[in-house]
Amino acid sequence: MIELTKINNEPIVINSCHIECVEQIPESKVVMDTGRYYVVQETVAEIIQKTVEYNGRIREFEQEIRGVDGHSE
């Protein structure tokens, strides 16, 4: 889940796994796989960065659960 900001300054949290595309209009229009969309203040680059960071945290969490931390003991 990533937190974005609607045009009216209201925060919104969306599941980034369900983003179909993001259009710059000049705000960002986040189109979900359901067809619903949200117009937000963040740029396309910021949305991509938030998604990458979120996915990285998920991978780290999965590794912790599996006991794989990349270090040999």
C-alpha positions, 0 to 999 in steps of 0.5 A: 500500500502506498500513501498519496495525496488527492488534489484536495489535500486528503490523503489516500492509501492505495494498493499499488499492485492494482495500478494499471497505469499513471497519466500526467494530466498535469496532475497524476491520474492513477488508473486502477485495474478496476477502471476506477481512478484517482487524481493525486498531487504526486508526480509519476516519478514519485508514485513509481518511487513509492511503489518501488520502496513498498515492494522492497519492504515486502521483499525484506519482510518475506526474507525475514519470515523465511530466515534468509537475510543474505548473511552467512552465519 
